[in-house]
Amino acid sequence: MIESHQNELFVEPKSSAGPKLLAGLAALLITALVFAGYALLRKRHAGSLVSSQQASTTETSKPPKALIIIDEALLQGGKTTIGGIVRNTSSEKLEGLAVELELRRRKDAVLETAIHTLGSC
């Protein structure tokens, strides 16, 4: 067996406040930059929300002039029948009304558009 009686030397690091202080300042700087970026993005987002809300409130929505209620579809053989009610909700006489229906087939999901004209209400 080899016996070694060597003295192990350990070098103790010098305790210097410089690197610790520099690391602390770097951490504070990075934290401040992240916070400032977050505040800037939040302010920009709030401004865009206000402008979009002002744009949407300038468009005045008019009350509907007709109420359209569609009944459940009735299957009779190979045909499907759709019925419903159209009510005039305004005080004026409505002429030239048309109802546009978007119908989707169940078997192949093809979208069909059908326009039906109605009499005066």
C-alpha positions in Angstrom: 0.0 0.0 0.0 1.0 3.4 -0.7 0.9 5.7 2.2 0.8 9.3 1.6 1.4 11.8 4.3 1.0 14.8 2.1 -0.5 17.8 3.7 -3.6 18.9 1.8 -3.6 22.6 1.1 -6.8 24.4 0.8 -6.9 27.9 -0.5 -9.5 30.0 1.2 -11.1 32.6 -1.0 -10.8 36.2 -0.1 -14.1 37.5 1.0 -14.6 40.6 -1.2 -17.8 42.6 -1.3 -17.1 43.8 -4.8 -18.5 40.9 -6.8 -21.5 40.5 -4.5 -22.3 44.2 -4.8 -22.0 44.0 -8.6 -24.3 40.9 -8.7 -26.9 42.6 -6.5 -26.9 45.8 -8.7 -27.2 43.7 -11.8 -30.2 41.8 -10.3 -31.9 45.1 -9.3 -31.3 46.5 -12.8 -32.8 43.5 -14.6 -35.8 43.6 -12.2 -36.3 47.3 -12.9 -36.1 46.7 -16.7 -38.6 43.9 -16.6 -41.0 45.9 -14.4 -40.7 49.0 -16.7 -41.4 46.8 -19.8 -44.4 45.3 -18.2 -45.8 48.8 -17.2 -45.2 50.1 -20.8 -47.0 47.1 -22.4 -49.9 47.4 -19.9 -50.3 51.1 -20.6 -50.2 50.5 -24.4 -52.8 47.7 -24.1 -55.1 49.9 -22.0 -54.8 52.7 -24.6 -55.7 50.3 -27.4 -58.7 49.0 -25.4 -60.0 52.5 -24.8 -59.7 53.4 -28.5 -61.5 50.2 -29.6 -64.3 50.8 -27.1 -64.7 54.3 -28.3 -65.0 53.1 -31.9 -67.6 50.5 -31.0 -69.7 52.9 -29.0 -69.8 55.4 -31.9 -71.7 52.8 -33.9 -75.3 53.1 -32.7 -77.2 49.9 -33.0 -80.7 50.3 -34.2 -83.4 48.1 -32.7 -84.5 45.3 -35.0 -87.6 45.9 -37.2 -88.6 42.3 -37.4 -88.4 39.3 -35.1 -87.8 36.0 -36.9 -88.5 32.8 -35.0 -87.5 29.5 -36.7 -89.2 26.2 -35.7 -87.6 22.9 -35.5 -87.0 21.1 -38.8 -89.5 18.4 -39.8 -88.2 15.4 -41.6 -90.8 13.9 -44.0 -89.3 11.2 -46.2 -86.4 12.6 -48.0 -87.4 16.2 -47.5 -86.8 18.6 -44.6 -89.4 21.3 -43.9 -88.5 24.4 -41.9 -91.2 26.7 -40.6 -91.2 29.8 -38.6 -92.8 33.2 -37.7 -91.9 36.7 -38.8 -93.2 39.5 -36.6 -93.0 43.2 -37.3 -91.6 44.8 -34.2 -91.6 48.4 -35.6 -94.5 50.8 -36.1 -93.9 51.1 -39.8 -95.0 48.8 -42.6 -92.2 46.5 -43.8 -92.1 45.5 -47.5 -89.7 43.5 -49.5 -88.5 41.4 -46.6 -86.2 38.4 -47.4 -84.9 35.7 -45.1 -81.5 34.3 -45.8 -81.0 30.8 -44.4 -77.6 29.0 -44.2 -78.2 25.3 -44.3 -75.5 22.7 -43.6 -75.9 19.1 -44.7 -75.3 16.5 -42.1 -73.7 13.9 -44.2 -71.1 16.0 -46.1 -71.2 19.4 -44.2 -71.8 21.3 -47.4 -73.1 24.8 -46.7 -76.1 26.0 -48.8 -77.6 29.5 -48.8 -81.3 29.9 -49.5 -83.0 33.3 -49.8 -86.8 33.4 -49.4 -88.8 36.5 -50.0 -91.7 37.3 -47.7 -94.8 39.4 -48.2 -95.3 42.7 -46.4 -95.6 42.8 -42.6 
